[in-house]
Amino acid sequence: MSSESDPTKSLATWFGGEEDAEDFSSALLSTVQGVLGRYEDRGLLGTGGSSEVRRAYDPALDRTVALKALRPDLPDTGAALSRFAEEARATARLDHPGI
C-alpha cells in the first residue's frame, strides 16, 4: 500500500519522512490497543473540530498526561496537518509556571 492510499503513512511521511511511516503506523495500531510509545491510554477526555485529547499515563515519570492527536475519522489533508503542527509548535513555546 502506498502512502497516498494509507493516511497513517502519509501523516508519518509529512512529520518524519517515508522511513518513519512504518513506525508511525505501528504506533497508531498500538494506540488502538491502549499504548502509544511509553504512554498507556486511559481514555478519551474530549473531542474538538479536528482533534481529540486522551488521558494517558506515563510510567517513566509516574504521572498522568494529556495527549492530543488529529481525529482518526477526518481526512488526512496537508492543511489540517499544517494547522496541527503549528499549534503544537505554539504550545511548545509556552513558558509559564502555571502550566
C-alpha positions as CSV (number, residue, x, y, z in Angstrom):
1,M,0.0,0.0,0.0
2,S,1.4,3.4,-1.0
3,S,1.5,6.4,1.4
4,E,-1.1,8.1,-0.8
5,S,-3.7,5.4,0.0
6,D,-2.7,4.9,3.7
7,P,-3.4,8.0,5.7
8,T,-1.2,6.9,8.6
9,K,1.7,6.5,6.3
10,S,1.1,9.9,4.6
11,L,0.9,11.5,8.0
12,A,4.1,9.9,9.1
13,T,5.8,11.0,5.9
14,W,4.7,14.6,6.5
15,F,6.1,14.6,10.0
16,G,9.2,12.4,9.7
17,G,9.8,11.1,6.2
18,E,9.0,7.8,4.5
19,E,11.3,5.8,6.6
20,D,9.2,6.6,9.7
21,A,5.9,5.7,8.1
22,E,6.0,2.0,9.2
23,D,6.8,3.0,12.8
24,F,4.1,5.6,12.9
25,S,1.5,3.1,11.5
26,S,2.6,0.7,14.3
27,A,2.2,3.5,16.9
28,L,-1.3,4.2,15.7
29,L,-2.2,0.5,15.9
30,S,-0.7,0.4,19.5
31,T,-2.9,3.4,20.4
32,V,-6.0,1.3,19.4
33,Q,-4.6,-1.4,21.7
34,G,-4.1,1.1,24.6
35,V,-0.4,2.1,24.4
36,L,1.4,4.8,22.5
37,G,5.1,4.7,22.9
38,R,5.7,4.8,26.6
39,Y,2.2,6.1,27.4
40,E,-0.7,4.0,28.4
41,D,-4.1,5.2,27.1
42,R,-6.5,5.9,29.9
43,G,-9.5,7.1,27.8
44,L,-10.9,9.9,25.8
45,L,-11.1,13.3,27.6
46,G,-12.7,15.3,24.7
47,T,-13.1,15.8,21.0
48,G,-12.9,19.1,19.1
49,G,-13.4,20.0,15.5
50,S,-10.2,18.4,14.2
51,S,-8.6,16.7,17.2
52,E,-9.1,14.6,20.3
53,V,-7.5,14.7,23.7
54,R,-6.8,11.5,25.5
55,R,-5.8,10.9,29.2
56,A,-2.6,8.8,29.3
57,Y,-0.3,7.5,32.0
58,D,3.5,8.0,31.7
59,P,5.0,5.1,33.7
60,A,8.6,6.5,33.2
61,L,7.7,9.7,35.2
62,D,4.7,8.2,37.2
63,R,2.3,10.9,36.1
64,T,-0.9,11.4,34.1
65,V,-0.7,13.5,31.0
66,A,-2.9,14.6,28.2
67,L,-2.1,13.6,24.6
68,K,-3.7,15.5,21.7
69,A,-4.0,14.0,18.2
70,L,-5.8,14.6,15.0
71,R,-9.1,12.8,14.9
72,P,-8.7,9.5,13.1
73,D,-12.1,9.9,11.3
74,L,-11.0,13.0,9.5
75,P,-9.3,13.0,6.1
76,D,-5.5,13.4,6.1
77,T,-5.1,16.8,4.4
78,G,-2.0,18.9,4.3
79,A,-3.9,21.9,5.6
80,A,-5.1,20.0,8.7
81,L,-1.6,18.6,9.4
82,S,-0.1,22.0,9.0
83,R,-2.5,23.7,11.4
84,F,-2.0,20.8,13.9
85,A,1.8,21.1,13.7
86,E,1.7,24.9,14.1
87,E,-0.5,24.5,17.2
88,A,2.0,22.0,18.6
89,R,4.9,24.4,18.0
90,A,3.0,27.3,19.6
91,T,2.2,25.1,22.6
92,A,5.8,24.0,22.9
93,R,6.8,27.7,23.2
94,L,4.6,28.4,26.2
95,D,6.7,29.1,29.3
96,H,4.7,29.9,32.5
97,P,4.8,28.5,36.0
98,G,1.1,27.8,35.9
99,I,1.3,25.3,33.0
